[in-house]
Amino acid sequence: AQSTGRIEELLQEDQNVKRRRERFQKQSSLLSKLTRQLSVHDNRSGAANWSNGGGGTT
């Protein structure tokens, strides 16, 4: 009886780990999406600043 209880315990643990991993992957994909959007935004504002100010010196 003890061994089956242990197996069920391990199975439950496995489920928890899988769930945690899925949540982590979701978070990391969200994070990379956000980072990409931010860097695009940074590039855009940088280009805008350059064309507004620094570009006119030539």
C-alpha positions as CSV (number, residue, x, y, z in Angstrom):
1,A,0.0,0.0,0.0
2,Q,2.9,2.3,0.8
3,S,4.4,2.0,-2.7
4,T,1.2,2.9,-4.5
5,G,0.8,6.0,-2.2
6,R,4.4,7.0,-3.1
7,I,3.6,6.6,-6.8
8,E,0.5,8.7,-6.5
9,E,2.6,11.3,-4.7
10,L,5.1,11.4,-7.5
11,L,2.4,11.6,-10.1
12,Q,0.9,14.5,-8.3
13,E,4.3,16.2,-8.0
14,D,4.8,15.7,-11.8
15,Q,1.5,17.4,-12.5
16,N,2.5,20.3,-10.3
17,V,5.8,20.6,-12.1
18,K,4.2,20.5,-15.5
19,R,1.7,23.2,-14.5
20,R,4.5,25.4,-13.1
21,R,6.6,24.9,-16.2
22,E,3.6,25.9,-18.5
23,R,3.0,29.0,-16.5
24,F,6.7,29.9,-16.6
25,Q,6.8,29.4,-20.4
26,K,3.7,31.6,-20.8
27,Q,5.3,34.3,-18.7
28,S,8.6,34.2,-20.5
29,S,6.9,34.4,-23.9
30,L,4.9,37.4,-22.7
31,L,8.1,38.9,-21.4
32,S,10.0,38.5,-24.6
33,K,7.0,40.0,-26.5
34,L,7.0,43.0,-24.2
35,T,10.7,43.4,-24.5
36,R,10.5,43.3,-28.3
37,Q,7.7,46.0,-28.3
38,L,9.8,48.1,-26.0
39,S,12.9,47.9,-28.1
40,V,10.9,48.8,-31.2
41,H,9.4,51.7,-29.4
42,D,12.9,52.8,-28.2
43,N,14.3,52.6,-31.8
44,R,11.3,54.7,-33.0
45,S,11.7,57.4,-30.5
46,G,15.5,57.4,-31.0
47,A,15.0,57.9,-34.8
48,A,12.4,60.6,-34.1
49,N,14.8,62.5,-31.8
50,W,17.6,62.2,-34.3
51,S,15.5,63.6,-37.2
52,N,14.1,66.4,-35.0
53,G,17.4,67.6,-33.5
54,G,20.7,65.9,-34.4
55,G,19.9,65.4,-38.1
56,G,19.7,69.1,-38.9
57,T,23.4,69.9,-38.2
58,T,24.7,68.9,-41.6
